[in-house]
Amino acid sequence: MAIARYPSVVLDCPDAAALARFYGEVLDWPVSVDDDWAEIRADYGQCIGFQQVQDYRAPQWPGQEVPQQSHLDFMVDDIDEAEAAVLDLGATKAEHQPGTTFRVFLDPAGHPFCLCVS
């Protein structure tokens, strides 16, 4: 018997509402904001939370002076179309691209995430 239904991920960031809006647009999930906390939630319950922290330091990727500790992968049907969309939303494409079946980007708070060919 499972203890929980599904995992949730929480990202530290300098502006919880702004980062929630970014990922809400990426996934087309509704955004909920409350002071220094925000979240996006799918119809089926999956959630990503965003915790605003003072003195936030963005991860440095691929370097590890400030480790990424975790990152999100998004499976996409058309990687070129998805790239254009996340760039329009405020992501930046990482200079270092180590693979051919995925592309690495940085969200507006500097967290690495990948668009992966599904």
RATADA-V393236 format. One record per backbone hydrogen bond with DSSP energy under -0.5 kcal/mol. CO is the residue of the C=O (numbers start at 0). NH is the residue of the N-H. If there is no record, write none. Layout:
# RATADA-V393236
CO:NH / CO:NH
This chain:
# RATADA-V393236
8:48 / 10:50 / 12:52 / 14:18 / 15:19 / 16:20 / 17:21 / 18:22 / 19:23 / 20:24 / 21:25 / 22:26 / 23:27 / 23:28 / 29:40 / 31:38 / 33:36 / 35:51 / 36:33 / 37:49 / 38:31 / 39:47 / 40:29 / 41:44 / 45:41 / 46:8 / 47:39 / 48:10 / 49:37 / 49:51 / 50:12 / 52:55 / 58:60 / 63:66 / 65:59 / 67:69 / 71:113 / 73:115 / 75:117 / 77:81 / 78:82 / 79:83 / 80:84 / 81:85 / 82:86 / 83:87 / 84:88 / 85:89 / 85:90 / 86:89 / 91:105 / 94:96 / 95:97 / 100:116 / 102:114 / 103:93 / 104:112 / 105:91 / 106:109 / 110:106 / 111:71 / 112:104 / 113:73 / 113:115 / 114:102 / 115:75
